[in-house]
């Protein structure tokens, strides 16, 4: 069995790859945990031992090294750390230095291409908001990065002493907030939504053609109801990108 792992800045996600299909994905928060504690939290009760592990990680090198060491010690398996490439399976990386494109973004590009076969806009809503665009012929046109919803909220709270001293809101959040914590949350929410809506609107003018919108990431469900355009929710898009890499490797044998 093959285990696919997506390690982000604040969350780690994994799933089994069974007959080419990503199954039973799960996730845990990984902030403030040592590699060993994170691995134990995630996989101490994992059913089965993987024969192979594929990892897409944007986390710090120390965390990656610790996770790989834990896998070697507990499962006797050497994990494969995926890296972004200049070209793979018909997708061309737009970065001048291809390896510098976040491997999570690279994986979502591969997954989107395999799903739609055409032009796509991929929005990943995590600690950061990333938006990447893929042309109909598989060319990555580039992308952008902005603070995510939680990151934006935390930054304002942490940097503003008066807000930090207040109690967190316990009431329901509406458009016009009635306490400061809720106001910060709503303001951040609408800032992120406005960014995404504007980028998509400008892309329609610039590309002069249709494209499918994919949205993924831990905060995607909070944003989707407020977005102007309909999008396809793909919670396992990074993991599906890893599956694409394995499928291509198999085809080349």
N, C-alpha and C positions, 0 to 999 in steps of 0.2 A: 504494500500500500504506500501511496505517496502523500505526504503532508505538505500543504501549501501554507506559507506564513507571510503575513503582511504586518511589518512593524512600523508604526507611525511615531509621531512625537508624543502623543498622549494615549494611544490605544494600540493594542496588538490583536490581530485577527488571524484565524487559521481555519482550514477546512481540509477534508480528505478529497483526493481526486480519485474517483472510482469510474473506471471505463470511460475516461475522458470527461467526466461530469464532476463539477465542484459540488460537494455535498456537506451538509451538517456544519455550516460555518458558525463559529463562536468568537467572542471577543472579550477582552478584559482591559481595564484601564492600566496603564503602565507607568504613570507618573509616580515618582518618589519610591520606586521599588528597585532593589538590586536585581541584576540578571537572574540570580538563582531564585530569589523570591518570586520574581515574575514568572519564570518557567515552572516553578512548583505550583503556583496559583493556577496557571493555565493547563498544565498537562499531568499533574500528579495522579489524576484519576482517568487519564486518557485510555480509552479502550483500544488496545492494540499498539504495536510498536511499528513505526514507519520504516520502510525499507529505503526510502529516499526522502529528503527534505529540500524544498525550494523556498528561498527567502528573498523577499523584496523589502528592504529596510532603508528608511531615511533617518533612523535613530543614530545616536552617537556611536563611535567605533567601540568604545568600552562596553556598551550594552550589547552590541552585535557579537563581539568576541566572547562575552560571558554566556550568551544564549547558545552560540555554536559549541562552546566547551561543555555546557550542560547536556546538550544533545549527544555529544560524543561520549560523555561519561555515562549517561543513563540509557541511551539507545544504541550505542556503538555504531553511529552513523555520522558521516561527514556531510554537513549541510552545504548546499550550493547557494552562494550569495549571487543573486542576479545583478547584472549591471546594464545600464543603458548603452545601446549601440547606435552606430550611424545609420544602419538599415537592418531590418529584420522582417521577414515574411511580408514583404510588400509595403512596409511602413518606413518612411524616410524621416529621420530625426532632423529637426530644424536647427538645433543648437550648433554653433560654430565649433564648440567642443562637446561632442555628443555625450561623453561620459558624465558631464556636469548636469545633464537633465535628471531631475529626481526619478529614481527607478519606479516610484509609485506612479508618476505621471506617464512614464514610458509604458508601464504595464497596462494602464487604462487605455492608452492609444492602441495597443495591440488587441486588447479585448474589444474595443469599440469597432475596430476594423473587421474583426472576425464576425461580429454580430450584424453589422449593417452593410458592410461591403461598399459603403459610399461615404459622403461627407458627414462629418460629425463634430459636435461641440461637446466636450467633456468637462463637467463641473464637479470638482471634488471638494466637499465641504467638511473639513476637519479643523485642526488647529489653525491651518491656513486655508484660504479659498484659492484653489487653482483652477484656471480655465484654459483649456487647450483646444486647438482647432485642427481638424484633419480634413484634407481636401478629398474630393471624390476619387482621385487617383492614388490616395494613400500618403500624400505628402503632409507632414506635420508643418503647419504654417507658423507655429509659435504659440505663445500663451502668456498668461500673467499670473501674478501671485499677490494676494492681499490678506490682511488679518482675518481669521475666522471669527465666527460669532462669539464664542467663549473667550478667545484671545482678546478681542476688541473690548469686551465687557470687563475682563480682568484688568486690562491695562488702565482703563479709566478709573476703576475702583482703586487699584493699587497706587496710582499716581496722584490721586486726589484725596487728601487726608480727611476732609469733611465727609466724603462719601464712604470711605473705608471705615469710619467710626460708626456709621449707621447700621441698623439691623437689616438683614436681608429681607426682602419682601416675601410675604407668605400668601398674599392674595393672588387672584387671577390677573394675568397680564392682558391689557386691552390697548387699543391704539393710543389713547391719552391716559397716561399713568397718573396715579394719585399718591405715589411715594417715590423717593429718589432712586432706590434700587430698581424698581420696575421701569422708571423712566430711562435709566441707563440701558437696561435690557432691550426695551422697545426701540430706543434710538439706534442701538447696535444692530438689531434685527433688520430695521428698515434701511440702514446704511448698506448692509450686505445685499439685501434684496434689490435695492436701487442700482447697485454696482452690476449685479448679474443681469438685470433687465436691460440696462443701458448697453452693456457689452454685446448682448445678443442682438439688440436693435441695430447697433452699428455694424455688426457682422453681416446682417442681412443686406445692408446697403453696400458694404464693401465687397462681399462675395458674389452678390447678385445671383444667388441660387439657394435652393433649399438645403437644409442639413438637419440631421437628427440630433436631438439634445439628450445626452445622458447625464444623470446626476447620481453621485455616490457620496460616501462619507458619513461619519457619525451624526452630523447636524443637518443632513439633507432633508429629513422629514419635517424639521421645524420650518424650513424655508420654502418647500415645494408649494404649500397652499397659497403663498403670497406672490409667487412668481407669475408674470404675465403669460409666459409660454408653457405649453405642455411639454413635459420631459419624461423620459423613461428612467424609472428608479432602478438602479443596478447596485445593490449593496455590496456585492462581491466582485466588483469590476477589477480591482487590483489582482485578486486571486485568480480570476478568469484569464487575466493577462499572463499569469504564470502558467496556467494550463495551456495557453496558446503556444508558449515557448516549448513546452514538453511535447505537444502535438507535432510541432514543426521538426523537432529533433527526431521524433519517431518516423516521420515521413522521409527524412533524409537518410535513414539507415537502409 
